[in-house]
Amino acid sequence: MILAKLYRNDTVLILIAIALGLTLGILRPELAVQMKPLSNAFLGVIGHAVPPVMFVLVASAVAAFGEHGQKTRCAGRVMTYFLLMTALSLITGAGVGMLLTPGADALSLPVSTIRPMSDLPTAALTSLAHVIGHTVILPVLLAAFLFGLGLGCTGETGAPLRRGLDSAVGWLLKALRLVLKFAPLAAFGAMAYTVGRYGPASAWPLLKFVGTVYFACALFIVMVLGVAARLAGFGLFRLIAYIKAELCLVAFTGASVAALPGLIEKLERAGCAPRVVRLVLSTGYTFNLAGSNIYVTCAAVFLVQLAGVALDGSQLLVLLSIALLTSLGSTSAAGSAFLTLTATMAGLNLVPLEALGLLIGVERLMKCRSLTNVIGNTLACVVISAWSGVLDRAALREALGTRLQTAFPDTVAGKR
């Protein structure tokens, strides 16, 4: 009976897969590195699922708002919150990187390869064009928003289509849950490959860089997200405990979107309005990726330090400005953060792009990016629901098991 329950528990299955992958990586490293396709195939399917899932979620959420002014007000609140969090996460990554200097003691790049500082407008526009040209998610989100906006204005005429869109949301999420049944195989492949390929003898500067990114993400979660949660009237760590199963899934698969079905269900159960949850989560997987943003600026500072360059104030401002623009092209798909970093460094034009190859080896270790992304978007749903006055505080209190004290205007219990 107990074994049967454990067998049906996805988290337990993933933990078992991780242990098996770790064992194989230690005992048979030459065989373990051949397990990489298991992880790559899973992440590839997840990555291809992102555009259609995002389209139906955004379109259905926008169409559900009814009155046009309500849509624009909610969208304005969402984008204001996202821009603030994006700016703070970029600053956190750069600040921690400059404070801890993970690349200062290992000059891996000859100083002669350093390039002149780019002009800000040209660099920023070049980087933005590069990112937009290599991602489909921005056009998809724009099309979904416009489609939902138009559909919401059709009244009763468009009601059947809106119901069809809501049905499509359910079917796509069911399909995604089916794909997630293979998450243990992906976790096994990723762990086996990582341990078999790199072992315990990773390069010291890269280990320091990994530690710096983890510290920066932890600092952002505690100092920034923690304050936002407190303003909304609850403790952030209670919310993190509430979504621990989804966080485990993300940590062991490396795919943020893997948590989407569970997050939608839990946030709606916790009193967040369904239309807000869909809008915030779907757009947040592109515009509110705090963990990815921290990684981009921290990695940029690390590479510059490896080249022996000390960033001055103007250069740091250029870096942050370019990163702010290139972050618009980020997605939750695997490898997106590295693409954004590539675009940022291409615009910065301070070190050769070949230097980015140093970071490929530790890409699989950057679990903190996805975890921070998920925590940030989960919190955004609650905060924006509270800000919009559509948060059922009784349901949130029951879900988190805590007394709520909020800086936002109180919300009528049960209002959705």
C-alpha positions as CSV (number, residue, x, y, z in Angstrom):
1,M,0.0,0.0,0.0
2,I,2.7,2.5,1.0
3,L,4.9,1.5,-2.0
4,A,1.9,2.0,-4.3
5,K,1.3,5.5,-2.9
6,L,5.0,6.3,-3.3
7,Y,4.9,5.1,-6.9
8,R,2.1,7.5,-7.7
9,N,3.9,10.4,-6.1
10,D,5.7,12.4,-8.9
11,T,8.1,14.1,-6.4
12,V,9.2,10.7,-5.0
13,L,9.7,9.3,-8.5
14,I,11.9,12.3,-9.5
15,L,13.9,12.0,-6.3
16,I,14.5,8.3,-7.1
17,A,15.5,9.2,-10.6
18,I,18.0,11.8,-9.3
19,A,19.5,9.3,-7.0
20,L,19.9,6.7,-9.8
21,G,21.4,9.4,-12.1
22,L,23.9,10.4,-9.4
23,T,24.9,6.8,-8.8
24,L,25.4,6.1,-12.5
25,G,27.4,9.3,-13.0
26,I,29.8,8.3,-10.2
27,L,30.1,4.6,-11.0
28,R,29.9,4.7,-14.9
29,P,30.7,8.2,-16.1
30,E,31.3,7.1,-19.7
31,L,27.8,5.6,-19.8
32,A,26.2,8.4,-17.8
33,V,27.2,11.1,-20.4
34,Q,25.1,9.1,-23.0
35,M,22.0,9.8,-21.0
36,K,21.9,13.5,-22.0
37,P,19.3,12.9,-24.8
38,L,16.7,11.9,-22.2
39,S,16.8,15.4,-20.8
40,N,17.2,17.1,-24.1
41,A,14.2,15.4,-25.6
42,F,12.0,16.3,-22.6
43,L,13.1,20.0,-22.7
44,G,12.6,20.1,-26.4
45,V,9.0,19.0,-26.1
46,I,8.4,21.5,-23.3
47,G,10.0,24.3,-25.3
48,H,7.8,23.6,-28.4
49,A,4.7,23.6,-26.1
50,V,5.4,27.1,-24.8
51,P,4.0,29.2,-27.7
52,P,0.6,27.5,-28.0
53,V,0.2,27.3,-24.2
54,M,1.1,31.0,-23.8
55,F,-1.2,32.0,-26.6
56,V,-4.4,30.4,-25.2
57,L,-3.6,31.4,-21.7
58,V,-3.1,35.1,-22.6
59,A,-6.0,35.3,-25.0
60,S,-8.4,33.6,-22.6
61,A,-7.3,35.8,-19.7
62,V,-7.6,39.0,-21.6
63,A,-10.9,38.0,-23.2
64,A,-12.3,37.2,-19.7
65,F,-11.9,40.7,-18.4
66,G,-15.1,42.0,-20.0
67,E,-15.0,45.8,-19.9
68,H,-12.2,47.3,-21.9
69,G,-11.0,49.7,-19.2
70,Q,-10.7,46.8,-16.8
71,K,-8.3,45.0,-19.2
72,T,-6.1,48.0,-19.6
73,R,-6.0,48.7,-15.9
74,C,-5.0,45.2,-15.0
75,A,-2.5,45.0,-17.9
76,G,-1.0,48.3,-16.6
77,R,-0.6,47.0,-13.1
78,V,1.0,43.8,-14.4
79,M,3.5,45.6,-16.6
80,T,4.3,48.1,-13.9
81,Y,5.1,45.3,-11.4
82,F,7.1,43.3,-14.0
83,L,9.2,46.3,-15.0
84,L,10.0,47.1,-11.4
85,M,11.0,43.5,-10.6
86,T,13.0,43.3,-13.8
87,A,15.0,46.4,-13.0
88,L,15.6,45.2,-9.4
89,S,16.7,41.8,-10.5
90,L,19.1,43.1,-13.1
91,I,20.6,45.5,-10.5
92,T,20.9,42.7,-7.9
93,G,22.8,40.4,-10.3
94,A,25.2,43.1,-11.4
95,G,25.7,44.4,-7.8
96,V,26.4,41.0,-6.3
97,G,28.7,40.1,-9.1
98,M,30.7,43.3,-8.6
99,L,30.7,42.8,-4.8
100,L,31.9,39.2,-4.8
101,T,34.1,39.4,-7.9
102,P,34.0,35.7,-8.9
103,G,36.2,36.2,-11.9
104,A,38.7,38.7,-10.5
105,D,41.4,36.1,-9.6
106,A,41.5,34.1,-12.8
107,L,42.5,35.9,-15.9
108,S,41.3,33.4,-18.5
109,L,41.0,35.9,-21.3
110,P,44.0,37.9,-22.6
111,V,43.5,41.7,-22.2
112,S,44.4,42.2,-25.9
113,T,41.1,40.6,-26.9
114,I,39.0,43.3,-25.1
115,R,36.9,45.4,-27.5
116,P,36.0,49.1,-27.2
117,M,32.8,50.0,-25.4
118,S,29.8,50.2,-27.6
119,D,27.6,53.2,-28.1
120,L,24.5,52.8,-26.0
121,P,21.8,53.4,-28.5
122,T,23.4,51.3,-31.2
123,A,24.2,48.5,-28.9
124,A,20.8,48.4,-27.3
125,L,18.9,48.4,-30.6
126,T,21.3,45.7,-32.0
127,S,20.7,43.5,-29.0
128,L,17.0,43.9,-29.0
129,A,16.8,43.1,-32.7
130,H,19.0,40.0,-32.2
131,V,16.7,38.7,-29.4
132,I,13.5,39.4,-31.3
133,G,14.9,37.8,-34.4
134,H,15.6,34.6,-32.5
135,T,12.4,34.1,-30.5
136,V,8.8,33.6,-31.4
137,I,7.3,34.2,-28.0
138,L,7.0,38.1,-28.3
139,P,5.0,38.0,-31.5
140,V,2.9,35.2,-30.0
141,L,2.1,37.2,-26.8
142,L,1.3,40.3,-28.8
143,A,-1.0,38.3,-31.1
144,A,-2.7,36.7,-28.1
145,F,-3.2,40.0,-26.3
146,L,-4.8,41.6,-29.4
147,F,-6.9,38.6,-30.1
148,G,-8.2,38.4,-26.6
149,L,-8.8,42.2,-26.5
150,G,-10.9,41.9,-29.7
151,L,-12.7,38.8,-28.5
152,G,-13.6,40.4,-25.2
153,C,-15.3,43.3,-27.0
154,T,-17.6,41.1,-29.1
155,G,-20.1,40.5,-26.2
156,E,-22.6,37.7,-26.7
157,T,-21.5,37.2,-30.3
158,G,-18.1,36.0,-29.2
159,A,-19.3,33.9,-26.3
160,P,-19.0,30.5,-28.1
161,L,-15.5,31.3,-29.2
162,R,-14.5,32.4,-25.6
163,R,-15.9,29.1,-24.3
164,G,-13.9,27.3,-26.9
165,L,-10.8,29.1,-25.9
166,D,-11.4,28.1,-22.2
167,S,-11.8,24.5,-23.3
168,A,-8.5,24.8,-25.3
169,V,-6.8,25.9,-22.1
170,G,-8.0,22.8,-20.3
171,W,-7.0,20.5,-23.1
172,L,-3.5,22.0,-23.5
173,L,-2.9,21.8,-19.7
174,K,-3.9,18.2,-19.7
175,A,-1.5,17.5,-22.6
176,L,1.2,19.2,-20.7
177,R,0.5,17.1,-17.6
178,L,0.8,14.0,-19.8
179,V,4.3,15.2,-21.0
180,L,5.3,15.8,-17.4
181,K,4.8,12.1,-16.6
182,F,8.2,11.7,-18.3
183,A,9.9,14.2,-16.0
184,P,11.6,11.5,-13.9
185,L,13.4,10.2,-17.1
186,A,14.5,13.8,-17.8
187,A,15.8,14.3,-14.3
188,F,17.7,11.0,-14.5
189,G,19.3,12.0,-17.8
190,A,20.2,15.4,-16.6
191,M,21.8,14.3,-13.3
192,A,23.6,11.4,-14.9
193,Y,25.1,13.6,-17.6
194,T,26.1,16.4,-15.2
195,V,27.9,14.1,-12.8
196,G,29.4,11.9,-15.4
197,R,30.7,14.8,-17.6
198,Y,32.0,17.2,-15.0
199,G,32.5,15.3,-11.7
200,P,33.7,17.0,-8.6
201,A,36.7,18.7,-10.3
202,S,35.0,21.7,-11.9
203,A,37.0,24.8,-12.5
204,W,37.2,26.9,-9.4
205,P,36.3,30.3,-11.0
206,L,33.2,28.7,-12.5
207,L,32.2,27.2,-9.1
208,K,32.6,30.7,-7.6
209,F,30.4,32.1,-10.4
210,V,27.7,29.4,-9.7
211,G,27.8,30.3,-6.0
212,T,27.6,34.0,-6.8
213,V,24.4,33.5,-8.9
214,Y,22.8,31.3,-6.2
215,F,23.6,33.9,-3.6
216,A,22.2,36.7,-5.7
217,C,19.0,34.8,-6.3
218,A,18.6,34.1,-2.6
219,L,19.3,37.7,-1.8
220,F,16.6,38.8,-4.3
221,I,14.1,36.3,-2.9
222,V,14.6,37.4,0.7
223,M,15.1,41.2,0.3
224,V,12.8,42.0,-2.7
225,L,10.2,39.3,-3.0
226,G,10.0,39.0,0.8
227,V,9.1,42.7,1.1
228,A,6.5,42.5,-1.7
229,A,4.9,39.5,0.1
230,R,4.9,41.3,3.4
231,L,3.1,44.3,1.7
232,A,0.5,41.9,0.4
233,G,0.0,40.6,4.0
234,F,1.7,37.2,4.2
235,G,5.0,35.6,4.6
236,L,6.9,34.6,1.4
237,F,8.2,31.4,2.9
238,R,4.7,30.2,3.6
239,L,3.9,30.7,-0.1
240,I,7.1,28.8,-1.0
241,A,6.1,25.9,1.2
242,Y,2.7,25.9,-0.4
243,I,4.2,25.3,-3.9
244,K,7.1,23.1,-2.8
245,A,6.0,20.2,-5.1
246,E,6.1,22.5,-8.1
247,L,9.5,23.8,-7.1
248,C,10.8,20.3,-6.8
249,L,9.6,19.5,-10.3
250,V,11.3,22.6,-11.7
251,A,14.5,21.9,-9.8
252,F,14.8,18.4,-11.1
253,T,13.7,19.0,-14.7
254,G,15.1,22.5,-15.3
255,A,11.9,23.6,-17.0
256,S,10.0,26.4,-15.4
257,V,6.9,25.8,-17.5
258,A,6.7,22.3,-16.0
259,A,5.1,23.9,-12.9
260,L,2.4,25.7,-14.8
261,P,-0.5,23.3,-14.4
262,G,0.1,22.8,-10.7
263,L,0.6,26.6,-10.1
264,I,-2.6,27.5,-11.8
265,E,-4.6,25.0,-9.8
266,K,-3.0,26.0,-6.4
267,L,-3.2,29.8,-7.0
268,E,-6.9,29.6,-7.9
269,R,-7.5,27.5,-4.8
270,A,-5.6,30.1,-2.8
271,G,-8.0,32.8,-3.7
272,C,-6.4,34.5,-6.8
273,A,-8.9,35.3,-9.6
274,P,-8.5,32.8,-12.4
275,R,-8.3,35.6,-15.1
276,V,-5.4,37.2,-13.1
277,V,-3.6,33.9,-12.6
278,R,-3.7,33.1,-16.3
279,L,-2.7,36.6,-17.4
280,V,0.1,37.0,-14.9
281,L,1.6,33.5,-15.3
282,S,1.5,33.5,-19.0
283,T,3.0,36.9,-19.5
284,G,5.3,36.4,-16.5
285,Y,7.0,33.5,-18.3
286,T,8.5,36.2,-20.6
287,F,8.4,39.5,-18.8
288,N,9.0,38.5,-15.2
289,L,12.0,36.1,-15.2
290,A,13.9,37.5,-12.2
291,G,16.2,34.5,-11.9
292,S,17.2,34.7,-15.6
293,N,17.8,38.4,-15.3
294,I,20.1,38.0,-12.3
295,Y,22.0,35.3,-14.2
296,V,22.5,37.6,-17.3
297,T,24.0,40.6,-15.5
298,C,26.0,38.5,-13.0
299,A,27.4,36.4,-15.9
300,A,28.2,39.6,-17.9
301,V,30.1,41.0,-14.9
302,F,31.9,37.7,-14.4
303,L,33.1,37.6,-18.0
304,V,34.3,41.2,-17.9
305,Q,36.2,40.4,-14.7
306,L,37.8,37.4,-16.4
307,A,39.1,39.8,-19.1
308,G,40.6,41.9,-16.4
309,V,38.3,44.9,-17.0
310,A,37.0,47.1,-14.1
311,L,33.5,48.4,-15.1
312,D,33.0,52.1,-14.4
313,G,29.7,53.7,-13.7
314,S,28.9,54.5,-17.4
315,Q,29.8,51.0,-18.5
316,L,27.6,49.5,-15.8
317,L,24.7,51.7,-17.0
318,V,25.2,50.6,-20.5
319,L,25.2,46.9,-19.4
320,L,22.0,47.4,-17.4
321,S,20.3,49.3,-20.2
322,I,21.1,46.6,-22.8
323,A,20.1,43.8,-20.4
324,L,16.8,45.5,-19.8
325,L,16.0,45.5,-23.5
326,T,17.2,42.0,-24.2
327,S,15.3,40.6,-21.2
328,L,12.1,41.4,-23.2
329,G,13.0,38.4,-25.4
330,S,13.5,35.9,-22.6
331,T,11.3,32.9,-22.2
332,S,11.1,30.1,-19.7
333,A,12.4,27.6,-22.3
334,A,15.6,25.9,-21.6
335,G,18.6,27.8,-23.0
336,S,16.7,31.1,-23.3
337,A,18.8,32.8,-20.5
338,F,22.0,31.9,-22.3
339,L,20.6,33.3,-25.6
340,T,19.7,36.5,-23.8
341,L,23.2,36.7,-22.3
342,T,24.7,36.2,-25.8
343,A,22.6,39.1,-27.1
344,T,23.6,41.3,-24.2
345,M,27.3,40.6,-24.6
346,A,27.0,41.2,-28.4
347,G,25.6,44.6,-27.7
348,L,28.0,45.4,-24.9
349,N,30.9,44.4,-27.2
350,L,33.4,44.4,-24.4
351,V,34.7,40.8,-24.5
352,P,34.8,38.3,-27.4
353,L,31.6,36.2,-27.7
354,E,33.8,33.1,-27.7
355,A,34.2,33.8,-23.9
356,L,30.6,32.7,-23.4
357,G,31.7,29.1,-24.1
358,L,33.2,29.1,-20.6
359,L,29.7,29.1,-19.1
360,I,28.2,26.3,-21.1
361,G,29.6,23.8,-18.8
362,V,27.7,25.1,-15.8
363,E,24.4,25.7,-17.5
364,R,22.9,22.6,-16.0
365,L,23.8,23.8,-12.5
366,M,21.8,27.0,-12.7
367,K,18.7,25.6,-11.1
368,C,18.3,28.8,-9.0
369,R,17.3,30.7,-12.2
370,S,14.2,28.6,-12.8
371,L,13.3,28.4,-9.1
372,T,13.5,32.2,-8.7
373,N,11.4,32.6,-11.9
374,V,8.7,30.4,-10.5
375,I,8.7,32.0,-7.0
376,G,8.6,35.5,-8.6
377,N,5.7,34.7,-10.8
378,T,3.7,32.9,-8.1
379,L,4.1,35.9,-5.8
380,A,3.1,38.2,-8.7
381,C,-0.2,36.5,-9.0
382,V,-1.0,37.1,-5.3
383,V,0.3,40.6,-5.2
384,I,-1.5,41.8,-8.4
385,S,-4.7,40.0,-7.3
386,A,-4.5,42.0,-4.0
387,W,-3.6,45.2,-5.8
388,S,-6.6,44.7,-8.1
389,G,-9.0,43.9,-5.3
390,V,-9.9,40.4,-6.5
391,L,-8.1,38.3,-3.9
392,D,-10.1,36.0,-1.7
393,R,-8.2,36.5,1.5
394,A,-10.1,33.8,3.4
395,A,-9.0,31.2,0.8
396,L,-5.5,32.5,0.9
397,R,-5.4,32.3,4.7
398,E,-6.7,28.8,4.6
399,A,-4.2,27.7,1.9
400,L,-1.2,29.3,3.6
401,G,-2.3,28.7,7.2
402,T,-1.6,32.2,8.3
403,R,-3.2,35.4,9.5
404,L,-3.1,38.1,6.8
405,Q,-2.1,41.7,7.4
406,T,-1.9,43.8,4.2
407,A,-0.8,47.2,3.0
408,F,-3.3,47.0,0.2
409,P,-7.0,47.9,0.6
410,D,-8.9,45.0,2.1
411,T,-10.6,42.6,-0.2
412,V,-14.1,41.2,0.4
413,A,-13.8,37.5,1.2
414,G,-14.9,35.4,-1.7
415,K,-14.7,38.1,-4.3
416,R,-13.3,36.6,-7.5
